[in-house]
């Protein structure tokens, strides 16, 4: 059992490349959305 198969991701195949890619895309997408929201909130009146 790898370290990625412990903790929150306690399901079979949690350390597969596709599961890691999906998780990375979700996390990076959420960060990008927050940055976009903050930028447009800060400079909406300009």
N, CA, C, O and CB atoms as a CASP TS submission, in Angstrom:
PFRMAT TS
TARGET T0000
AUTHOR 0000-0000-0000
METHOD Language model
MODEL 1
PARENT N/A
ATOM      1  N   UNK     1       0.850  -1.188   0.000  1.00  0.00           N
ATOM      2  CA  UNK     1       0.000   0.000   0.000  1.00  0.00           C
ATOM      3  C   UNK     1       0.891   1.246   0.000  1.00  0.00           C
ATOM      4  O   UNK     1       1.805   1.372   0.815  1.00  0.00           O
ATOM      5  CB  UNK     1      -0.964   0.001   1.233  1.00  0.00           C
ATOM      6  N   UNK     2       0.609   2.149  -0.918  1.00  0.00           N
ATOM      7  CA  UNK     2       1.400   3.370  -0.983  1.00  0.00           C
ATOM      8  C   UNK     2       0.865   4.395   0.006  1.00  0.00           C
ATOM      9  O   UNK     2      -0.219   4.236   0.568  1.00  0.00           O
ATOM     10  CB  UNK     2       1.395   3.945  -2.409  1.00  0.00           C
ATOM     11  N   UNK     3       1.638   5.437   0.202  1.00  0.00           N
ATOM     12  CA  UNK     3       1.219   6.495   1.122  1.00  0.00           C
ATOM     13  C   UNK     3       0.002   7.248   0.606  1.00  0.00           C
ATOM     14  O   UNK     3      -0.764   7.797   1.397  1.00  0.00           O
ATOM     15  CB  UNK     3       2.361   7.466   1.357  1.00  0.00           C
ATOM     16  N   UNK     4      -0.186   7.282  -0.717  1.00  0.00           N
ATOM     17  CA  UNK     4      -1.328   8.001  -1.272  1.00  0.00           C
ATOM     18  C   UNK     4      -2.640   7.262  -1.029  1.00  0.00           C
ATOM     19  O   UNK     4      -3.712   7.848  -1.183  1.00  0.00           O
ATOM     20  CB  UNK     4      -1.129   8.224  -2.760  1.00  0.00           C
ATOM     21  N   UNK     5      -2.576   6.004  -0.658  1.00  0.00           N
ATOM     22  CA  UNK     5      -3.773   5.209  -0.432  1.00  0.00           C
ATOM     23  C   UNK     5      -4.197   5.253   1.035  1.00  0.00           C
ATOM     24  O   UNK     5      -4.995   4.426   1.475  1.00  0.00           O
ATOM     25  CB  UNK     5      -3.537   3.766  -0.868  1.00  0.00           C
ATOM     26  N   UNK     6      -3.677   6.200   1.781  1.00  0.00           N
ATOM     27  CA  UNK     6      -4.020   6.345   3.190  1.00  0.00           C
ATOM     28  C   UNK     6      -4.645   7.713   3.409  1.00  0.00           C
ATOM     29  O   UNK     6      -4.711   8.529   2.490  1.00  0.00           O
ATOM     30  CB  UNK     6      -2.773   6.157   4.093  1.00  0.00           C
ATOM     31  N   UNK     7      -5.096   7.955   4.613  1.00  0.00           N
ATOM     32  CA  UNK     7      -5.656   9.263   4.929  1.00  0.00           C
ATOM     33  C   UNK     7      -7.033   9.452   4.324  1.00  0.00           C
ATOM     34  O   UNK     7      -7.898   8.587   4.462  1.00  0.00           O
ATOM     35  CB  UNK     7      -4.733  10.355   4.448  1.00  0.00           C
ATOM     36  N   UNK     8      -7.243  10.584   3.649  1.00  0.00           N
ATOM     37  CA  UNK     8      -8.561  10.910   3.104  1.00  0.00           C
ATOM     38  C   UNK     8      -8.909   9.982   1.954  1.00  0.00           C
ATOM     39  O   UNK     8     -10.045   9.520   1.850  1.00  0.00           O
ATOM     40  CB  UNK     8      -8.609  12.370   2.638  1.00  0.00           C
ATOM     41  N   UNK     9      -7.940   9.706   1.088  1.00  0.00           N
ATOM     42  CA  UNK     9      -8.210   8.918  -0.119  1.00  0.00           C
ATOM     43  C   UNK     9      -8.086   7.422   0.183  1.00  0.00           C
ATOM     44  O   UNK     9      -7.140   6.768  -0.255  1.00  0.00           O
ATOM     45  CB  UNK     9      -7.238   9.320  -1.261  1.00  0.00           C
ATOM     46  N   UNK    10      -9.045   6.894   0.930  1.00  0.00           N
ATOM     47  CA  UNK    10      -9.028   5.490   1.318  1.00  0.00           C
ATOM     48  C   UNK    10      -9.887   4.660   0.383  1.00  0.00           C
ATOM     49  O   UNK    10     -10.842   4.019   0.822  1.00  0.00           O
ATOM     50  CB  UNK    10      -9.506   5.327   2.755  1.00  0.00           C
ATOM     51  N   UNK    11      -9.562   4.665  -0.889  1.00  0.00           N
ATOM     52  CA  UNK    11     -10.283   3.806  -1.813  1.00  0.00           C
ATOM     53  C   UNK    11      -9.289   3.172  -2.768  1.00  0.00           C
ATOM     54  O   UNK    11      -8.179   3.666  -2.960  1.00  0.00           O
ATOM     55  CB  UNK    11     -11.366   4.596  -2.585  1.00  0.00           C
ATOM     56  N   UNK    12      -9.706   2.089  -3.348  1.00  0.00           N
ATOM     57  CA  UNK    12      -8.834   1.354  -4.251  1.00  0.00           C
ATOM     58  C   UNK    12      -8.570   2.189  -5.499  1.00  0.00           C
ATOM     59  O   UNK    12      -9.507   2.716  -6.099  1.00  0.00           O
ATOM     60  CB  UNK    12      -9.455  -0.010  -4.626  1.00  0.00           C
ATOM     61  N   UNK    13      -7.333   2.311  -5.887  1.00  0.00           N
ATOM     62  CA  UNK    13      -6.967   3.090  -7.055  1.00  0.00           C
ATOM     63  C   UNK    13      -6.747   4.564  -6.761  1.00  0.00           C
ATOM     64  O   UNK    13      -6.697   5.374  -7.687  1.00  0.00           O
ATOM     65  CB  UNK    13      -8.015   2.947  -8.092  1.00  0.00           C
ATOM     66  N   UNK    14      -6.616   4.928  -5.493  1.00  0.00           N
ATOM     67  CA  UNK    14      -6.411   6.331  -5.136  1.00  0.00           C
ATOM     68  C   UNK    14      -5.062   6.838  -5.616  1.00  0.00           C
ATOM     69  O   UNK    14      -4.877   8.041  -5.796  1.00  0.00           O
ATOM     70  CB  UNK    14      -6.526   6.515  -3.631  1.00  0.00           C
ATOM     71  N   UNK    15      -4.124   5.930  -5.823  1.00  0.00           N
ATOM     72  CA  UNK    15      -2.802   6.352  -6.270  1.00  0.00           C
ATOM     73  C   UNK    15      -2.609   6.145  -7.771  1.00  0.00           C
ATOM     74  O   UNK    15      -1.479   6.151  -8.260  1.00  0.00           O
ATOM     75  CB  UNK    15      -1.733   5.598  -5.505  1.00  0.00           C
ATOM     76  N   UNK    16      -3.706   5.963  -8.498  1.00  0.00           N
ATOM     77  CA  UNK    16      -3.593   5.805  -9.947  1.00  0.00           C
ATOM     78  C   UNK    16      -3.340   7.171 -10.585  1.00  0.00           C
ATOM     79  O   UNK    16      -3.773   8.192 -10.051  1.00  0.00           O
ATOM     80  CB  UNK    16      -4.877   5.148 -10.539  1.00  0.00           C
ATOM     81  N   UNK    17      -2.653   7.197 -11.705  1.00  0.00           N
ATOM     82  CA  UNK    17      -2.367   8.483 -12.355  1.00  0.00           C
ATOM     83  C   UNK    17      -3.623   9.269 -12.735  1.00  0.00           C
ATOM     84  O   UNK    17      -3.618  10.499 -12.681  1.00  0.00           O
ATOM     85  CB  UNK    17      -1.538   8.249 -13.593  1.00  0.00           C
ATOM     86  N   UNK    18      -4.689   8.581 -13.115  1.00  0.00           N
ATOM     87  CA  UNK    18      -5.908   9.303 -13.492  1.00  0.00           C
ATOM     88  C   UNK    18      -6.556   9.974 -12.283  1.00  0.00           C
ATOM     89  O   UNK    18      -7.044  11.098 -12.397  1.00  0.00           O
ATOM     90  CB  UNK    18      -6.906   8.350 -14.156  1.00  0.00           C
ATOM     91  N   UNK    19      -6.571   9.316 -11.139  1.00  0.00           N
ATOM     92  CA  UNK    19      -7.148   9.924  -9.939  1.00  0.00           C
ATOM     93  C   UNK    19      -6.318  11.120  -9.490  1.00  0.00           C
ATOM     94  O   UNK    19      -6.867  12.128  -9.046  1.00  0.00           O
ATOM     95  CB  UNK    19      -7.247   8.891  -8.804  1.00  0.00           C
ATOM     96  N   UNK    20      -5.015  11.012  -9.604  1.00  0.00           N
ATOM     97  CA  UNK    20      -4.133  12.122  -9.231  1.00  0.00           C
ATOM     98  C   UNK    20      -4.332  13.287 -10.196  1.00  0.00           C
ATOM     99  O   UNK    20      -4.355  14.443  -9.773  1.00  0.00           O
ATOM    100  CB  UNK    20      -2.648  11.669  -9.226  1.00  0.00           C
ATOM    101  N   UNK    21      -4.475  12.993 -11.485  1.00  0.00           N
ATOM    102  CA  UNK    21      -4.677  14.054 -12.480  1.00  0.00           C
ATOM    103  C   UNK    21      -6.001  14.777 -12.246  1.00  0.00           C
ATOM    104  O   UNK    21      -6.054  16.005 -12.323  1.00  0.00           O
ATOM    105  CB  UNK    21      -4.640  13.471 -13.906  1.00  0.00           C
ATOM    106  N   UNK    22      -7.060  14.039 -11.963  1.00  0.00           N
ATOM    107  CA  UNK    22      -8.361  14.658 -11.713  1.00  0.00           C
ATOM    108  C   UNK    22      -8.291  15.538 -10.466  1.00  0.00           C
ATOM    109  O   UNK    22      -8.816  16.651 -10.466  1.00  0.00           O
ATOM    110  CB  UNK    22      -9.460  13.578 -11.553  1.00  0.00           C
ATOM    111  N   UNK    23      -7.656  15.055  -9.420  1.00  0.00           N
ATOM    112  CA  UNK    23      -7.515  15.845  -8.194  1.00  0.00           C
ATOM    113  C   UNK    23      -6.718  17.113  -8.451  1.00  0.00           C
ATOM    114  O   UNK    23      -7.080  18.186  -7.970  1.00  0.00           O
ATOM    115  CB  UNK    23      -6.842  15.017  -7.096  1.00  0.00           C
ATOM    116  N   UNK    24      -5.635  16.992  -9.207  1.00  0.00           N
ATOM    117  CA  UNK    24      -4.803  18.160  -9.495  1.00  0.00           C
ATOM    118  C   UNK    24      -5.566  19.184 -10.315  1.00  0.00           C
ATOM    119  O   UNK    24      -5.457  20.384 -10.063  1.00  0.00           O
ATOM    120  CB  UNK    24      -3.531  17.745 -10.231  1.00  0.00           C
ATOM    121  N   UNK    25      -6.340  18.727 -11.296  1.00  0.00           N
ATOM    122  CA  UNK    25      -7.119  19.650 -12.128  1.00  0.00           C
ATOM    123  C   UNK    25      -8.180  20.364 -11.292  1.00  0.00           C
ATOM    124  O   UNK    25      -8.397  21.564 -11.461  1.00  0.00           O
ATOM    125  CB  UNK    25      -7.783  18.894 -13.300  1.00  0.00           C
ATOM    126  N   UNK    26      -8.835  19.640 -10.401  1.00  0.00           N
ATOM    127  CA  UNK    26      -9.843  20.268  -9.543  1.00  0.00           C
ATOM    128  C   UNK    26      -9.227  21.312  -8.625  1.00  0.00           C
ATOM    129  O   UNK    26      -9.776  22.401  -8.462  1.00  0.00           O
ATOM    130  CB  UNK    26     -10.564  19.213  -8.712  1.00  0.00           C
ATOM    131  N   UNK    27      -8.093  20.985  -8.027  1.00  0.00           N
ATOM    132  CA  UNK    27      -7.445  21.918  -7.100  1.00  0.00           C
ATOM    133  C   UNK    27      -6.935  23.147  -7.844  1.00  0.00           C
ATOM    134  O   UNK    27      -7.156  24.273  -7.399  1.00  0.00           O
ATOM    135  CB  UNK    27      -6.284  21.227  -6.357  1.00  0.00           C
ATOM    136  N   UNK    28      -6.253  22.945  -8.975  1.00  0.00           N
ATOM    137  CA  UNK    28      -5.726  24.075  -9.735  1.00  0.00           C
ATOM    138  C   UNK    28      -6.852  24.927 -10.318  1.00  0.00           C
ATOM    139  O   UNK    28      -6.731  26.149 -10.400  1.00  0.00           O
ATOM    140  CB  UNK    28      -4.811  23.578 -10.854  1.00  0.00           C
ATOM    141  N   UNK    29      -7.934  24.288 -10.718  1.00  0.00           N
ATOM    142  CA  UNK    29      -9.084  25.033 -11.219  1.00  0.00           C
ATOM    143  C   UNK    29      -9.720  25.889 -10.141  1.00  0.00           C
ATOM    144  O   UNK    29     -10.125  27.023 -10.398  1.00  0.00           O
ATOM    145  CB  UNK    29     -10.111  24.084 -11.788  1.00  0.00           C
ATOM    146  N   UNK    30      -9.808  25.353  -8.945  1.00  0.00           N
ATOM    147  CA  UNK    30     -10.380  26.119  -7.839  1.00  0.00           C
ATOM    148  C   UNK    30      -9.491  27.311  -7.493  1.00  0.00           C
ATOM    149  O   UNK    30      -9.995  28.402  -7.224  1.00  0.00           O
ATOM    150  CB  UNK    30     -10.571  25.220  -6.603  1.00  0.00           C
ATOM    151  N   UNK    31      -8.180  27.111  -7.498  1.00  0.00           N
ATOM    152  CA  UNK    31      -7.259  28.210  -7.227  1.00  0.00           C
ATOM    153  C   UNK    31      -7.380  29.280  -8.312  1.00  0.00           C
ATOM    154  O   UNK    31      -7.414  30.473  -8.010  1.00  0.00           O
ATOM    155  CB  UNK    31      -5.806  27.692  -7.137  1.00  0.00           C
ATOM    156  N   UNK    32      -7.444  28.855  -9.571  1.00  0.00           N
ATOM    157  CA  UNK    32      -7.578  29.812 -10.675  1.00  0.00           C
ATOM    158  C   UNK    32      -8.896  30.585 -10.564  1.00  0.00           C
ATOM    159  O   UNK    32      -8.932  31.788 -10.819  1.00  0.00           O
ATOM    160  CB  UNK    32      -7.501  29.082 -12.036  1.00  0.00           C
ATOM    161  N   UNK    33      -9.962  29.907 -10.189  1.00  0.00           N
ATOM    162  CA  UNK    33     -11.256  30.586 -10.035  1.00  0.00           C
ATOM    163  C   UNK    33     -11.205  31.608  -8.903  1.00  0.00           C
ATOM    164  O   UNK    33     -11.772  32.693  -9.027  1.00  0.00           O
ATOM    165  CB  UNK    33     -12.374  29.560  -9.769  1.00  0.00           C
ATOM    166  N   UNK    34     -10.545  31.281  -7.819  1.00  0.00           N
ATOM    167  CA  UNK    34     -10.431  32.235  -6.716  1.00  0.00           C
ATOM    168  C   UNK    34      -9.605  33.446  -7.110  1.00  0.00           C
ATOM    169  O   UNK    34      -9.948  34.573  -6.755  1.00  0.00           O
ATOM    170  CB  UNK    34      -9.816  31.566  -5.498  1.00  0.00           C
ATOM    171  N   UNK    35      -8.512  33.224  -7.844  1.00  0.00           N
ATOM    172  CA  UNK    35      -7.689  34.344  -8.305  1.00  0.00           C
ATOM    173  C   UNK    35      -8.493  35.223  -9.263  1.00  0.00           C
ATOM    174  O   UNK    35      -8.442  36.450  -9.168  1.00  0.00           O
ATOM    175  CB  UNK    35      -6.398  33.831  -8.994  1.00  0.00           C
ATOM    176  N   UNK    36      -9.229  34.607 -10.178  1.00  0.00           N
ATOM    177  CA  UNK    36     -10.053  35.358 -11.136  1.00  0.00           C
ATOM    178  C   UNK    36     -11.111  36.172 -10.398  1.00  0.00           C
ATOM    179  O   UNK    36     -11.325  37.345 -10.707  1.00  0.00           O
ATOM    180  CB  UNK    36     -10.726  34.401 -12.151  1.00  0.00           C
ATOM    181  N   UNK    37     -11.771  35.551  -9.424  1.00  0.00           N
ATOM    182  CA  UNK    37     -12.798  36.237  -8.654  1.00  0.00           C
ATOM    183  C   UNK    37     -12.203  37.411  -7.881  1.00  0.00           C
ATOM    184  O   UNK    37     -12.784  38.496  -7.859  1.00  0.00           O
ATOM    185  CB  UNK    37     -13.484  35.262  -7.694  1.00  0.00           C
ATOM    186  N   UNK    38     -11.058  37.204  -7.252  1.00  0.00           N
ATOM    187  CA  UNK    38     -10.424  38.273  -6.481  1.00  0.00           C
ATOM    188  C   UNK    38     -10.001  39.420  -7.387  1.00  0.00           C
ATOM    189  O   UNK    38     -10.169  40.586  -7.028  1.00  0.00           O
ATOM    190  CB  UNK    38      -9.213  37.735  -5.715  1.00  0.00           C
ATOM    191  N   UNK    39      -9.458  39.105  -8.546  1.00  0.00           N
ATOM    192  CA  UNK    39      -9.027  40.144  -9.490  1.00  0.00           C
ATOM    193  C   UNK    39     -10.210  40.971  -9.978  1.00  0.00           C
ATOM    194  O   UNK    39     -10.147  42.200 -10.021  1.00  0.00           O
ATOM    195  CB  UNK    39      -8.302  39.513 -10.687  1.00  0.00           C
ATOM    196  N   UNK    40     -11.284  40.286 -10.343  1.00  0.00           N
ATOM    197  CA  UNK    40     -12.450  41.010 -10.843  1.00  0.00           C
ATOM    198  C   UNK    40     -13.188  41.747  -9.737  1.00  0.00           C
ATOM    199  O   UNK    40     -13.833  42.761 -10.001  1.00  0.00           O
ATOM    200  CB  UNK    40     -13.394  40.057 -11.535  1.00  0.00           C
ATOM    201  N   UNK    41     -13.108  41.266  -8.520  1.00  0.00           N
ATOM    202  CA  UNK    41     -13.731  41.992  -7.408  1.00  0.00           C
ATOM    203  C   UNK    41     -12.939  43.237  -7.065  1.00  0.00           C
ATOM    204  O   UNK    41     -13.517  44.272  -6.734  1.00  0.00           O
ATOM    205  CB  UNK    41     -13.851  41.093  -6.175  1.00  0.00           C
ATOM    206  N   UNK    42     -11.628  43.146  -7.141  1.00  0.00           N
ATOM    207  CA  UNK    42     -10.777  44.274  -6.767  1.00  0.00           C
ATOM    208  C   UNK    42     -10.794  45.361  -7.823  1.00  0.00           C
ATOM    209  O   UNK    42     -10.718  46.543  -7.489  1.00  0.00           O
ATOM    210  CB  UNK    42      -9.354  43.807  -6.534  1.00  0.00           C
ATOM    211  N   UNK    43     -10.893  44.986  -9.099  1.00  0.00           N
ATOM    212  CA  UNK    43     -10.782  45.951 -10.178  1.00  0.00           C
ATOM    213  C   UNK    43     -12.065  46.063 -11.002  1.00  0.00           C
ATOM    214  O   UNK    43     -12.010  46.354 -12.197  1.00  0.00           O
ATOM    215  CB  UNK    43      -9.631  45.578 -11.074  1.00  0.00           C
ATOM    216  N   UNK    44     -13.202  45.835 -10.380  1.00  0.00           N
ATOM    217  CA  UNK    44     -14.450  45.860 -11.132  1.00  0.00           C
ATOM    218  C   UNK    44     -14.876  47.283 -11.504  1.00  0.00           C
ATOM    219  O   UNK    44     -15.549  47.476 -12.516  1.00  0.00           O
ATOM    220  CB  UNK    44     -15.548  45.187 -10.330  1.00  0.00           C
ATOM    221  N   UNK    45     -14.500  48.267 -10.712  1.00  0.00           N
ATOM    222  CA  UNK    45     -14.920  49.636 -10.970  1.00  0.00           C
ATOM    223  C   UNK    45     -13.969  50.419 -11.830  1.00  0.00           C
ATOM    224  O   UNK    45     -14.237  51.582 -12.132  1.00  0.00           O
ATOM    225  CB  UNK    45     -15.102  50.345  -9.700  1.00  0.00           C
ATOM    226  N   UNK    46     -12.871  49.831 -12.237  1.00  0.00           N
ATOM    227  CA  UNK    46     -11.843  50.569 -13.003  1.00  0.00           C
ATOM    228  C   UNK    46     -12.137  50.512 -14.468  1.00  0.00           C
ATOM    229  O   UNK    46     -11.390  51.071 -15.270  1.00  0.00           O
ATOM    230  CB  UNK    46     -10.443  50.010 -12.739  1.00  0.00           C
TER
END
